[in-house]
Amino acid sequence: MPESKPVQVIGLCRFSVPSLGAFQSMPEEIGARRAALYDPRRLSRRLVWFEHVLLPGLLLQQDPDFILVLLLGADLPQPWLDRLLALVAELPQVRVEYADPGEHRAVCAAAMRKHVDPDARLTAQFRLDDDDAVCRSFVQRIRRDLALLERLQGKHGTLALDYAKGLLIRDEAGVVSVEPAIAQNWAPGLVLVQPRESARFVLDFPHHQIWKRMPVLSLVDQIMFVRGAHDGNDSRILRLERGFRAPREEIPRLLAERFAIDLDGFAAALRAVQEG
């Protein structure tokens, strides 16, 4: 019998999926929700975030052994569908799934379940919104930290890694700024680790309450995530009370080195969409 694969790293990105539940600020009625999510101006802006913020760091992962499940609404309109598919064609780790309206957590779990490796011993699951990013060493770091935590995971079965140091990119009326952030259990820096045979998936655990359900190891030694903040967010991201020291002039270099993000190029693309 072949030896089992120790850890499968598998992520989820939802791109404007009309589903039931999940949203805090969207209309409840599914037709109105679909219209709001598929508004052409909104989709154009989300595509800029996806292309310029989320995608670059994934394309250049130092450990390319991961899967990203990209979940789309079954009726995501053109031309945004073709544009999105063209972008992810560069990333062979992407698995595109389409969903009809349904309970959001169940829809997301079903999409991820199809891609769980039956030979894996553990899954390390992460989730990204289309305006988030992870650093180029994210997958590599997960594997390294799990090797150190083998006894803890074996005792508890399920645990979480909380990479709590990152950067917050704000778009306020077309003005882009960046804030250093230290934030506990924010979704883009959180990794759920559990036995492969578990029936639970990363969205089954509210990220802000995950510490009530399992051991959580918070790490702040490296800048690991980017989170987007703008008026299209489902929930408001307030001004941060905590961060870390980073000279303003160093921020573009940090984004380029850690995430392959061209801050000026992103800001220009965002302005072009907003002005257009």
KOLZA-855993 format. One record per residue (C-alpha): y negated, z negated, x. Coordinates in nm, 4 decimals. Layout:
% residues N
Y	Z	X
...
END
This chain:
% residues 276
0.0000	0.0000	0.0000
-0.3437	0.0917	0.1454
-0.5754	-0.1923	0.2336
-0.8431	-0.2593	-0.0307
-1.2040	-0.1746	0.0398
-1.3903	-0.5049	0.0949
-1.7220	-0.4351	-0.0819
-1.8532	-0.1574	-0.3003
-2.2323	-0.1451	-0.3153
-2.3369	0.0035	-0.6486
-2.6826	0.0212	-0.8044
-2.8326	0.1143	-1.1386
-3.1602	0.2915	-1.2098
-3.2657	0.3469	-1.5701
-3.5128	0.6292	-1.6264
-3.6763	0.6039	-1.9691
-3.3606	0.5302	-2.1679
-3.4216	0.4942	-2.5465
-3.1914	0.2065	-2.6368
-3.1843	-0.1068	-2.8510
-3.3125	-0.4323	-2.7065
-3.4241	-0.4610	-2.3428
-3.7909	-0.3690	-2.3917
-4.0634	-0.6260	-2.4556
-4.3550	-0.3997	-2.5414
-4.1975	-0.0852	-2.6874
-4.1719	-0.0151	-3.0642
-3.8560	-0.1505	-3.2266
-3.7767	0.1572	-3.4358
-3.5737	0.3961	-3.2196
-3.7674	0.7102	-3.3145
-4.1006	0.5517	-3.2254
-3.9494	0.4085	-2.9075
-3.8202	0.7509	-2.8039
-4.1618	0.9052	-2.8661
-4.3306	0.6386	-2.6516
-4.0796	0.6687	-2.3662
-4.0878	1.0474	-2.3675
-4.4641	1.0826	-2.3850
-4.5375	1.3665	-2.1378
-4.8120	1.1778	-1.9543
-4.5876	0.8746	-1.9138
-4.2922	1.0794	-1.7874
-4.5106	1.2622	-1.5361
-4.6340	0.9342	-1.3918
-4.2842	0.7826	-1.3784
-4.1589	1.0888	-1.1940
-4.4267	1.0410	-0.9264
-4.3174	0.6800	-0.8747
-3.9533	0.7863	-0.8615
-4.0144	1.0639	-0.6086
-4.2610	0.8894	-0.3793
-4.1548	0.5233	-0.4001
-3.7897	0.4823	-0.5067
-3.6255	0.7869	-0.3522
-3.7366	0.7910	0.0157
-3.5717	0.4636	0.1202
-3.2459	0.5575	-0.0522
-3.2391	0.8946	0.1198
-3.2622	0.7224	0.4595
-3.0291	0.4244	0.4098
-2.8892	0.3166	0.7449
-2.5564	0.2534	0.5701
-2.5002	0.5498	0.3350
-2.1886	0.3991	0.1717
-2.3270	0.3163	-0.1727
-2.3553	0.4594	-0.5236
-2.6621	0.4722	-0.7458
-2.5938	0.5273	-1.1151
-2.8952	0.7059	-1.2632
-2.8953	0.6464	-1.6380
-3.0920	0.8884	-1.8564
-3.1401	0.9247	-2.2275
-2.9106	1.1954	-2.3630
-3.2140	1.3859	-2.4914
-3.4546	1.3431	-2.1982
-3.6817	1.6438	-2.2484
-3.7669	1.9324	-2.0231
-3.9215	1.9984	-1.7799
-3.8797	1.6391	-1.6615
-3.5010	1.6462	-1.6784
-3.4738	1.9442	-1.4435
-3.7363	1.7979	-1.2109
-3.5480	1.4702	-1.1919
-3.2133	1.6391	-1.1314
-3.3661	1.8530	-0.8573
-3.4960	1.5412	-0.6823
-3.1650	1.3547	-0.6880
-2.9724	1.6625	-0.5751
-3.0867	1.5569	-0.2260
-2.9038	1.2227	-0.2626
-2.5247	1.2657	-0.2860
-2.4791	0.8969	-0.3692
-2.6359	0.9471	-0.7155
-2.4130	0.9594	-1.0222
-2.6050	1.0821	-1.3274
-2.5062	0.9377	-1.6656
-2.6505	1.0128	-2.0094
-2.6654	0.7663	-2.2981
-2.7191	0.7903	-2.6700
-2.9097	0.5002	-2.8288
-2.7111	0.1774	-2.8260
-2.7373	-0.1877	-2.7261
-2.9027	-0.1704	-2.3857
-2.6782	-0.3984	-2.1812
-2.3637	-0.2403	-2.3226
-2.4954	0.1105	-2.2500
-2.5785	0.0149	-1.8905
-2.2447	-0.1595	-1.8355
-2.0554	0.1438	-1.9667
-2.2436	0.3732	-1.7294
-2.1686	0.1534	-1.4269
-1.8072	0.0817	-1.5215
-1.7143	0.4485	-1.4768
-1.8058	0.4319	-1.1096
-1.6495	0.1034	-0.9997
-1.4083	0.1699	-0.7148
-1.0612	0.0448	-0.8192
-0.9793	-0.0182	-0.4527
-1.2769	-0.2502	-0.3923
-1.2285	-0.6246	-0.3650
-1.5918	-0.7059	-0.4515
-1.8812	-0.5219	-0.6102
-2.2358	-0.5850	-0.4882
-2.4566	-0.4670	-0.7751
-2.8311	-0.4092	-0.7675
-3.0786	-0.2672	-1.0156
-3.3989	-0.0716	-0.9690
-3.6613	0.0430	-1.2117
-3.7958	0.3910	-1.1436
-4.1041	0.2385	-0.9750
-3.9127	0.0060	-0.7391
-3.7713	0.0585	-0.3912
-3.5400	-0.1046	-0.1398
-3.5804	-0.0919	0.2359
-3.3808	0.1444	0.4535
-3.1514	-0.1363	0.5755
-3.0763	-0.2725	0.2267
-2.7106	-0.1672	0.1989
-2.6414	-0.2575	0.5603
-2.7967	-0.6003	0.5100
-2.5885	-0.6698	0.1969
-2.2661	-0.6082	0.3872
-2.3772	-0.8185	0.6819
-2.4768	-1.1160	0.4666
-2.1609	-1.1016	0.2584
-1.9503	-1.1153	0.5734
-2.1240	-1.4464	0.6525
-2.0764	-1.5768	0.2964
-1.7073	-1.4998	0.2566
-1.6037	-1.8631	0.2078
-1.8795	-1.9328	-0.0451
-1.7927	-1.6253	-0.2484
-1.4234	-1.7120	-0.2362
-1.4947	-2.0583	-0.3734
-1.7272	-1.9583	-0.6573
-1.6137	-1.6037	-0.7348
-1.9634	-1.4843	-0.8243
-2.2875	-1.5327	-0.6329
-2.6246	-1.3646	-0.5884
-2.8302	-1.2624	-0.2893
-3.2032	-1.2936	-0.3522
-3.4055	-1.0898	-0.1035
-3.7333	-1.2496	-0.2015
-3.9811	-1.0933	0.0434
-4.1382	-0.7619	-0.0443
-4.4471	-0.5634	-0.1294
-4.6139	-0.5069	-0.4650
-4.7817	-0.1685	-0.5143
-5.0471	-0.1765	-0.7855
-5.2006	0.1194	-0.9625
-5.5114	0.0111	-1.1502
-5.6972	0.3012	-1.3101
-5.5965	0.5306	-1.0261
-5.6787	0.2853	-0.7480
-5.3672	0.2020	-0.5447
-5.3422	-0.1283	-0.3583
-5.0606	-0.3256	-0.1958
-4.9953	-0.7022	-0.1967
-4.7427	-0.8923	0.0161
-4.5086	-1.0800	-0.2190
-4.2625	-1.3657	-0.2026
-4.1067	-1.3855	-0.5470
-3.7939	-1.5684	-0.6570
-3.5208	-1.3629	-0.8236
-3.7267	-1.0506	-0.8848
-3.4958	-0.7716	-0.9999
-3.5414	-0.5185	-0.7139
-3.4456	-0.7750	-0.4495
-3.1519	-0.9296	-0.6339
-2.7855	-0.8464	-0.5690
-2.4985	-0.9667	-0.7907
-2.1701	-1.0124	-0.6029
-1.8450	-1.0614	-0.7909
-1.4776	-0.9631	-0.7903
-1.4254	-0.5990	-0.8757
-1.2161	-0.6800	-1.1827
-1.4982	-0.8741	-1.3496
-1.6077	-0.7344	-1.6854
-1.9711	-0.8348	-1.6256
-2.2436	-0.6160	-1.4807
-2.5814	-0.6765	-1.3254
-2.7801	-0.6468	-1.6518
-2.5575	-0.9051	-1.8186
-2.7410	-1.1745	-1.6222
-3.1174	-1.2175	-1.6872
-3.2536	-1.2083	-1.3334
-3.5007	-1.4947	-1.3811
-3.2225	-1.7285	-1.5003
-2.9405	-1.6179	-1.2746
-2.9641	-1.9399	-1.0718
-2.8285	-2.1257	-1.3767
-2.5051	-1.9271	-1.3657
-2.4063	-1.9019	-0.9985
-2.5027	-1.9904	-0.6413
-2.8059	-1.7933	-0.5245
-2.8982	-1.7493	-0.1595
-3.2689	-1.6673	-0.1189
-3.3687	-1.4948	0.2035
-3.7247	-1.4288	0.3180
-3.6828	-1.3212	0.6795
-3.7414	-0.9475	0.6189
-3.9426	-0.7263	0.3835
-3.6713	-0.5909	0.1553
-3.8200	-0.4530	-0.1692
-4.1139	-0.2787	-0.3288
-4.2103	-0.3374	-0.6889
-4.4522	-0.1231	-0.8865
-4.7255	-0.2713	-1.1053
-4.9272	-0.0586	-1.3480
-5.0180	-0.0292	-1.7136
-4.6877	0.1432	-1.7867
-4.4840	-0.1680	-1.7062
-4.2880	-0.3172	-1.9947
-4.3989	-0.6654	-1.8851
-4.7209	-0.7548	-1.7071
-4.7055	-0.8464	-1.3408
-4.9762	-1.1031	-1.2865
-5.1650	-1.1725	-0.9669
-4.9349	-1.3456	-0.7235
-4.9865	-1.7023	-0.6143
-4.7571	-1.6689	-0.3165
-4.7191	-1.4055	-0.0508
-4.7104	-1.3746	0.3247
-4.9608	-1.2757	0.5864
-4.9836	-0.9029	0.6541
-5.3056	-0.7444	0.7827
-5.4275	-0.4811	0.5405
-5.4332	-0.2160	0.8110
-5.0625	-0.2800	0.8784
-4.9481	-0.2161	0.5209
-4.9183	0.1668	0.5425
-4.7114	0.1310	0.8613
-4.4831	-0.1288	0.7006
-4.4262	0.0942	0.3985
-4.3486	0.3930	0.6199
-4.1176	0.2072	0.8568
-3.9307	-0.0076	0.6053
-3.9240	0.2232	0.3007
-4.0205	0.5732	0.4247
-4.3082	0.5605	0.1741
-4.6190	0.7661	0.2505
-4.8826	0.5531	0.0774
-5.1598	0.8140	0.0990
-4.9289	1.0890	-0.0247
-4.8145	0.8733	-0.3156
-5.1707	0.7813	-0.4143
-5.2740	1.1487	-0.4030
-4.9788	1.2563	-0.6202
-5.0539	0.9810	-0.8687
-5.4211	1.0818	-0.8909
-5.3238	1.4455	-0.9435
-5.1054	1.3535	-1.2412
-5.3616	1.1165	-1.3897
-5.6439	1.3666	-1.3543
-5.4322	1.6524	-1.4823
END
